[in-house]
Amino acid sequence: MPLDLMTLPAPEAERLAYAEGFEGTARLFARIADLQKALGEAVAEIESLKNERDQLETDLFVARRLRAYPGETD
């Protein structure tokens, strides 16, 4: 039964392609793995920035409220 490299994770497909002598295919799978890693890092950075933005918005809301109502404490 033939093995479909497209069903494997990119790093595993890369190793198998090298083992079978398909160097060009292996290099493409290596690039795909690198791109998947970079995408994951970019998504994580975006989520981090969103969290930071949310915290800044909360801090700004609190600062404005304290300025509008100086004697109020929560």
N, C-alpha and C positions, 0 to 999 in steps of 0.2 A: 504494500500500500504506500503510495507516495506521500511524502510529508509536505504539508503546505506551510512554507515559512511565514506567510502572512498571518497565520493564526498564533504565532509565537510572539512573546515579548521581543522587542527589537534587539536587546543584548544577546538573548539566546539564539535568535535567528542569525545574528552576526557571527557568533562562535560556530554555529553549525555550517554556515556558508563557507567560512574559512576552512573548516575541517574537510569540507567536500571539494575544496579547490576553487570555489566561486569568489575570487577576491573582489571583483567589481561589485558584486551583490553584497558581499560582506561590508565593503566600505559604505555602501548606501545605507545598510542597516545601522552602521556605526553613526552615520550622520543623523539618521532618524532618532536614535537613542539620545544623541547630544541635544537635538531639538526638543525632544520630549522633556529632558531634564531642564533645559532652559525655560520651556513653557511652564513647567511646575514651579520653578523659582520665581518667574514673573507673576504667576497667579498668587503665590504666597506673598510677594512684595505688595501686590495690589491689595490683598486682604489686610495686610499690616497697615498700609496707608489709609484704608477705609476706617480701621479701628482707631488710628491716630486722629483722623478727621472727626470721628464721632466724639472722641474724648475732648478735642478742642472745642467742638460745638457745645458740649455740655459745660465745659469750663467757662466759655463765653456767656452762656445763658445764666450761669450762677453769678458771674461777675456783674452782668447787667442787672440782675435782680437785686444783688446787694447794693449796687449803686442807686437803684430806684427806691429801695426800701432799706435804708442804712441800719435801722434798729432791729430788723427781722433776723432771727436765727432759726435754723432748722435742725 
